[in-house]
Amino acid sequence: MDPLTCPFCNPSKKVVVLANSLCYARYDRYPVSPGHLLLIPFRHIPTLFDATNEEQAALLALVREAKALLDGRIHPDGHEQRAGRRQKVFCGGKGMIRQGDGAQANHRRSEAIPERSQK
């Protein structure tokens, strides 16, 4: 997919929840749980291995900011971190395949998902 038509490359300012110079976070349009965030590099890259060291560091910094934001707003019992590519996201820890944010894009993204314990 071309970066000009990629749904993640040029986010609307109104959907950006958190950002730094290299990455941004937005709420997932099809959340697994309330507060489900997508963490996305601004540069069109297909995998984490294609990211520069600076982009990887910026993404990790954004993960920490996202956790703080979700802890303050939602008070989850825990967090799940996923790294995805394209529309389908595979989470090895839970063995789950689900549809992503409704757009097929060869654009690397991560997800921060608040979790509630089963009581």
PEJO-V184547 format. One record per backbone hydrogen bond with DSSP energy under -1.0 kcal/mol. NH is the residue of the N-H (numbers start at 1). CO is the residue of the C=O. If there is no record, write none. Layout:
BEGIN
NH/CO
NH/CO
END
This chain:
BEGIN
5/2
6/2
15/12
17/25
18/25
20/23
24/40
25/18
26/38
28/36
36/33
37/112
38/26
39/110
40/24
42/22
50/47
51/48
56/52
57/53
58/54
59/55
60/56
61/57
62/58
63/59
64/60
65/61
66/62
67/63
68/64
69/65
70/66
71/67
72/68
73/69
74/70
75/70
77/115
78/115
80/113
82/111
84/109
89/98
91/96
95/91
96/91
98/89
100/87
107/105
108/45
109/84
110/39
111/82
112/37
113/80
115/78
END
